[in-house]
Amino acid sequence: MNLRAIGCNVQSASVELREQLAFDEPKLARALAELPARYGAEAVILGTCNRVELYLARPEEDAPVHSPLIAEFLSEMHGVPVEAIRTHLYEHADADAVRHLFRVASGLDSVVLGETQIAGQVKEALEAAQKAEAVGPLLNTLFPAALRVSKRVRTETGLTEGHVSVSSAAVDFVREVFETFTDKTVLVIGAGKMGRLTLKHLQELHPARILVTNRNAEKAAAVAADCGGQALPWGQLDEALVQADIVLSTTGAPEPIVPRRRFDEKVRPRRGNRALVIFDMAVPRDFDPRLHDGDRVLVFNVDDLTRVVDQATQRRRSHIPAAEAIIAAEVARFVQDWNRRKDGPVIGQLTAEIDRLREAVLAPLLAKLNGKISAADRDYIEGAFRLFQNRLLHGPIAALQEAAHTGHSTTLREALRKLFGLQG
């Protein structure tokens, strides 16, 4: 195996550098055409918001493609000084490169532990390389194996269980309060980033209506347009709170926009017994926390949601050893299977060569003994030669199979080729 995984991620490089090294579609197509031509290598490029990685495979007899060459390639491709790139690249070789990709695809090397989006991005990276005809036997085997390992980790461990973002944790809260959502109204107050992210998760529940209000009418209209909602004037906030079932508030106002007295006098009496879930994402808070009564009105702030995220993350961390054990076993399996595949032609050639030598010795002998021995004696002699051949081949084949377990069969394979004059 002559495989390298070279790149940078959120641990090794700043977001500014990763942005500079990101591949848009034209650059990706150009790079996937250039890498095989320049280095005689199979190539897959995996690019996400958190990483830029190149997977390169060459024939075993060729020198590996090391990170200094890739630093130069990235410098030429993106117009970034090579000195700004070189020290931020990591390089994984052979079995370590296999392990790295398996961990990436399984969400073990992600900022959000266990996130599942990366598996789709690995699949897309392979498909782009296949479309560009940049992959060969090794990467065409490796990347589907990574996706299979990712599925094993997801199904056999709890690494992906629970929401580990504040916005997705909010969905867990509302699921505990409401059984259905197609008759619910979501009210968005303000235009903060966290509120928008949370709204995306809530939209997946298909609420009946989304209302948006903001002191800035243009911002309210923009958010409403993005989510297919209805913009309301700021002066209708009380009426919107009466209609709402779920509230997302991120105004950033210096004081609460809904004090307790205002809510108790103008909103609560008109709501009847309907439950209201308020996600107060603002700091300082937009709603008086005393509105929370644990029954009809439930108010959750960022700290509440963060605690849920921390608990889910801790649960996911407890599954890391099981996930790592799966990956270790799958790496060993992949390396062994790949080496066996590489050993197959040598074993076939070796067997054919010993067959030829056996026949070259046996045929003249049997011709000389023709008419002097019985058919049973002839069969016995032929069987004895085959037994000798099998015993002769047992040692080299067993040694190759043993070396395949450790990933060190290349040297032995080449030695057998030279010893018996086999074709490369």
N, C-alpha and C positions, 0 to 999 in steps of 0.2 A: 504494500500500500504506500502510495506517495501522495499524501493528502495534507493540505494546509487550510486552516481557518484563520484569516487575518482581518482585523478590523478594530473598531473602537466602539465604546458604548458609554452609557451615562456615568459609569465609574471611572473611565479612563480619559474622557474628553468632555469639554464644556459644550453646552448647547449651541454656542456660537460656532464652534468648529464642526459639530455634527451637522448643523444647518448648511455650512459651506460644502461639506462632503456628500450631501444628499443627492441622489440620482433622480432627476425627473425622467419622464419617458424617453425623450430624445437621447439624453446622456446614457440612460440604461441600455438602450439599443446599441449605441455606439460602443459602450464598454464591453457588452457581451459579444460583439463582433471582434473587438480588438484583443481581448484577453487570449482567446484560443490562437489567434494569428500570431501574436507577439511571443507568447510563452509556450505554445503547443500544449495548452492545458484545458481540461474541462473547467467550466466556470459557472457559478451561481452567485448572484449578488442579493443579499438580504438587507433591505433598508426599512427601518421603522423610525418613529420619532426618537427612540432611545438607542438605536444602534445602526452602524453601517458595517457590514461584514462581507468579505469575499471568500468563497469556498473554491479551492483550486486543486485539481487532481491531475497528475502527470504520470506517464509510464514509469515503472519502478526503476528502470535503468537510467532515467534522466535525473538531473539535479533538481531538488525541490525549488519552488518559488518562495523566497523568503520575504519578510516584511519590508526590508529596504527597497526592494524592487517595486513592491506595491505602493510604498510611500511615494516613489517617483511617478508611478502610474496615476495615482490619485492627484498628485500635484499637477500633472499635465492635463488631466481630465477636468479639473475644477479651477485651475488657475490659483491654487493656494501654495505658498512657499513650502517646499519639502521639509524644511526645518520645523515648520509649525505642525507637521503631521507625524513625523517619524517617531517621536517620543511618546505619542499617544496611542500607538498601535500595539495590540497584543497578537501573539501568534501561537496557535495550537497545532500540533503535528500528529498525523496518523490516528491512533486510537484516542488520543486526547482531543483531537478535532472531532471525532465521532461523538465522544462524550459531551463536548461543548454543544454541538448541534442538538443532541438529544435533550440536554438540559434547557436550552433555549426554547425548543419546540414545546416542552412540557411546562413552561412558565416558571422554572426554577431560577432563571437568570433575568427575571423581569423586575422592574421597579415595584409593580404590584404583584406580590407572590401568587403564583397560580393563575394569573390572568390567561384567558383562553384565546384572545384575539390573535396572539402571536402564531398559533398553529395555522390559521388561515393565511397569515402573511408568509409563512414558510412555504405553504402550498403555492401561493401566487408567485413567489420567487422562483420556484422550480418551473412553473408553467411558462414564465417569461423566458427562462434560459432554454427550455425545450423549444419554444417558438423560434428563438434565435439560433437553434441548433448548436448551442454552446456546451451541451452536456454529453457524456458518454457513459460507459458501463458503470463506473464507480458512483458518480453523483446521481445517476438514474436509479441506482440501488439504495444509496444512502438516504436521500431525502424522503422517499416513501417509507423507509424504515423509521425515520424520525417522526413522521406523522403517526405511524402505528404505535410507537413508544409513547407519544403524547396521549393517544387515546387510552392506552393501558394505564397511564398515570392518573388520568381523569376518572376512569371507571373503577380502578382498584384502590385508590386512596381518596382521602378527603381534602386534597390539596386545592381543589377549586370550589369547595363548599363555602357558602356564606358570602355576603357582599363586603368588599373591602375598599369601598369608596364612600365618602359621605353622601354623595348624591344617590347611589344605589341603595344605601342603607335606609334612606327615607322610604323607599318602596316597601321594605319589610315592615315598617311601622304602619303604613296605610293598609297593607294586606291584613294586619291583625285587627284593624278597626272595621273595615268594610269587606263584605263578601262579594259585592259586585261593584263595577265602576262605570258601566255604560249609562248610568243615570246620574253620575256625579259631575259637579262643577269644580274646576280648578281655578283659583285666583292667583295671579302672579302680580306681586307688588314690587316695583323697581325693575332694574334691568341688570342686576349683578350676574357675574359669570357663574357663580355657584348655583344661583337660582335657575339659570338656563340649563345647566347640566342636569340638575334634578328634574326639571321639566321634561327633558328628553326621556328620562327613565319613566316618568309618570305617563307620558304619552303612549308608551307601550301597553298601558292598561286600558287604553281607548275610552277616556272619559267623554261624557256627553258634550261638555262645553269647556272652553278655556277663556277666561276673562283676564285682561291685562290692564293695569293702571299704573301711571307714573306721573310725577310732577311735570316731567317733560313729555308733552303729548307726542312729539316725534319719536322718542325712544319707545313709548308705549306702542305706537303704531308699528314700529320696526319689529319688536318682539312678537306682536300679534301676527304679523305677516309671516314670520318664520315658523310659527307653530299652528297656523290656521285658526287663531283665536280672534277674539273681539276686543278692541281697545275701548276703554271707558275713561271718561274725564276723571281727574283726580278728585273732584268734588263729589263724585258718586261712590267714594270708598266705602262708606257705611252701608249703602245699598248692596254693593258687591259682596261685603262680608256677610250680609244676611243670606245671599243666594249661594255662597260658596260652601263646599264640603271639605276642600283641601286648600290650604293657603301656603304659598311660597313667598317669603318676604326678604328682600335684600336691598333696602334703600340706602343704607349708609347714613341715615339721618343722625344728627347729634343727640336727639332725644327720642323716646318712644313715639311712634306715630299713632299708636292705639293704646292710650292709657286705660287703666282698669275702669275708671268712671265712665269714660266715653263708651266703652264696649258694653258695660252693664246697663247703661241707659238707652243707647241707640241701636244696639245690635242684638244682645242676648234675648230681650223680650220678644223679638220678632222671629226668632229662629225656632221656637217651639222646642221639641225634644230631639231635633236632629243633631248628630255628632259633627264636630268640627275639629279637624286636625290642622294645626298651624306649625309650619317649619320656619322658624325665625333664624335665618342664616346671617342676619346682619350683626355687625359689631361696631358700635353699640347696638343693643337689641331694639327691634322695632315694636315688639309687643310687651306689655307688662307681664312678667312671668307669673304673677298671681292670678292671671286668667285661667291657668291650668287647674281644673277641678278633678282630674282623673276619671271623669265620667262623660260629660257632654262636650267639654272643651279640653283638648289635649295640645299642649304647647311644648315643642321640642326645639332646643337651640343647637348650635354647632357642637358644643361640648357633649350633649346627649348623643348626637349621631357619631361623634368621634369615638366615644366609649364603645359603641356597637362595632365600629370598624376595628378598633383595637382588639376586641374580643374575637372577632372573626379572623383577624390576622394571626392571633395567637393560636387559634385552633388550626389554622392552615400550617403554621410552623411545626406543630406537633406531627404533621404527616410528612415532613421533609425526609426523615430517615427511610420511611417506606418507599417514597418516590426515588430517592437516591439508590436504594437497593435494586429497584426495577431497572433503573438506568444502567447500573453497573453490570447486571446480568445481560441486558440487551446489548451493551457495548461488547462484552466478551463474545456473545452469540454472533454479532455482526462481523467482528474481526475473524472469528473462526470460520464462519460461512464464506467470507470473502477469500480467505487464504485457501480454503478447500477448493473454491472455484478456480483460483489461480493454480493450484496443484493438480487439478484434474487433467489438463493437457499433458503435463510432464509424466504423470502416472500412466496415461494412455500411451505416450510415446515410448516410455521405458518398457512397458509390457510388450508393445509391438516389437521393440528392438530385441528383447530377450526371446520372444517367439521366433523371430527371424534367425537368431543365432542357434536356437534349439533345432530348428528345422535344417539349418545348414550342416549341423553335426549329425543329426538323426537320419536324414534322408540317405546319405552315402552308406551309413552303417547298415540300414535295413536293406538297401540294394545289394550290399555285399553278402548279407545273410539270407537273401531270398532263396527259398527252396531248402534251406538247411535248418530252419526252425519252424515250429508249428504256429498256427494263428494265435493260440493262447500265449506263446512265448513272445510273439510280436506285440500283442496288446500289453504284456507285462513290461516290455522294454519301453514302449511309448509312455505308459503310465509312470515309470520310474523317472523318465526325463521331465515329465510335467511336474511331478512332485519336487524334483530338484529345482525346477524353475520357480515354483511357488515359494519354496523355502528361501531361495535366493532373493526374490522380490520382497519378501515379508519385511526384512530389516529396513530397506530404504523407504518403503511405503509407510511403515509404522512410524519411522522417524519423522517423515513429512507430516503425518497426522498429529503427532505429538507437538511438533513445532508450530502447527497451525493454532493450537490452543494458546500459545504465548505470543503469536504474531511475529515469529522469527523464522519463518520457513523460506524466506527469500534467498538467503545465503545457501541453504541446503539444496534448494531447487536449482540454483545456478551451478552448484558443484556437481549434481547429478547430470545436468546437461553436458558439462564438460567431460566428465568421466566416461559417459556412454555415447558421446558425439551426437546428442539430440539437438534438434532445431530449436531456436529461441522463439 
